Amino acid sequence: MVFFLFALTFSRVSAAAVFVPPPGKVLLVIGSDKKSMVEYVRDIKMTPGGFMIYTSIQEAGGLFEQNNHGAGDNHGQYF
C-alpha cells in the first residue's frame, strides 16, 4: 500500500502519467483471487481499471496458468 501511494504521488509529477485519473475521478484496481474478481465484475457490471494477483519471482505461478497457494486461485492471463 505504501509503495502504491508513493508511485501514484510520483506519477503526478510527470505530465505523461498514464494511470493517474483526472481530478474528481478514481482508478479502481481490485483483487486478489479469481473468484472474487469475477463476482465483482458480474455483480457491479463494470470493469475496473486493473486487477491484482499474487505470484512468486521463482515460479511466476498464476501469471499464465491458474495457481493457488492457499489464498484463492490466481490467474493473470484470464483477465
C-alpha positions as CSV (number, residue, x, y, z in Angstrom):
1,M,0.0,0.0,0.0
2,V,2.8,2.4,0.9
3,F,4.6,1.7,-2.4
4,F,1.4,2.2,-4.4
5,L,0.7,5.6,-2.8
6,F,4.3,6.6,-3.4
7,A,4.2,5.5,-7.0
8,L,0.9,7.4,-7.5
9,T,2.3,10.6,-5.9
10,F,5.5,10.3,-8.0
11,S,3.5,9.8,-11.2
12,R,1.5,13.0,-10.7
13,V,4.8,14.9,-11.2
14,S,5.0,13.6,-14.8
15,A,2.9,15.3,-17.4
16,A,2.6,11.9,-19.3
17,A,1.4,9.9,-16.3
18,V,-0.9,7.3,-17.8
19,F,-2.5,5.8,-14.7
20,V,-3.3,9.0,-12.9
21,P,-7.0,9.7,-13.1
22,P,-8.3,13.1,-13.9
23,P,-9.4,15.4,-11.0
24,G,-12.5,14.1,-9.3
25,K,-12.0,10.5,-10.7
26,V,-10.6,7.4,-9.1
27,L,-8.6,4.5,-10.6
28,L,-10.0,1.3,-9.1
29,V,-7.9,-1.8,-9.0
30,I,-9.4,-5.0,-7.5
31,G,-8.0,-8.3,-6.3
32,S,-6.9,-10.6,-5.4
33,D,-8.4,-14.0,-6.1
34,K,-10.0,-15.0,-9.4
35,K,-13.4,-15.9,-7.9
36,S,-13.8,-12.6,-6.0
37,M,-12.8,-10.5,-9.1
38,V,-15.2,-12.4,-11.4
39,E,-18.0,-12.0,-9.0
40,Y,-17.3,-8.3,-8.6
41,V,-17.4,-7.6,-12.3
42,R,-20.5,-9.7,-12.7
43,D,-22.4,-8.0,-9.8
44,I,-21.3,-4.4,-10.4
45,K,-21.5,-4.8,-14.2
46,M,-18.4,-2.6,-14.7
47,T,-14.8,-3.5,-15.5
48,P,-12.3,-2.0,-13.0
49,G,-9.2,-0.1,-14.1
50,G,-7.0,-3.1,-13.2
51,F,-6.7,-6.4,-11.5
52,M,-4.2,-7.5,-8.8
53,I,-2.9,-11.0,-8.4
54,Y,-0.1,-12.7,-6.4
55,T,2.8,-14.6,-7.9
56,S,6.3,-15.6,-7.0
57,I,9.6,-14.5,-8.5
58,Q,10.9,-18.1,-8.6
59,E,8.0,-19.7,-10.4
60,A,5.8,-16.8,-11.8
61,G,2.9,-19.1,-10.9
62,G,-0.6,-17.7,-11.6
63,L,0.5,-15.4,-14.4
64,F,-0.2,-17.7,-17.3
65,E,-2.0,-20.6,-15.7
66,Q,-4.3,-20.9,-12.7
67,N,-2.4,-21.3,-9.4
68,N,-3.4,-21.5,-5.7
69,H,-1.1,-21.3,-2.7
70,G,-3.9,-21.3,-0.2
71,A,-5.4,-17.8,-0.6
72,G,-7.6,-18.5,-3.6
73,D,-7.0,-19.0,-7.3
74,N,-4.8,-16.6,-9.2
75,H,-4.8,-16.5,-13.0
76,G,-3.4,-13.3,-14.5
77,Q,-3.8,-14.4,-18.1
78,Y,-7.5,-14.9,-17.5
79,F,-8.0,-11.2,-17.0
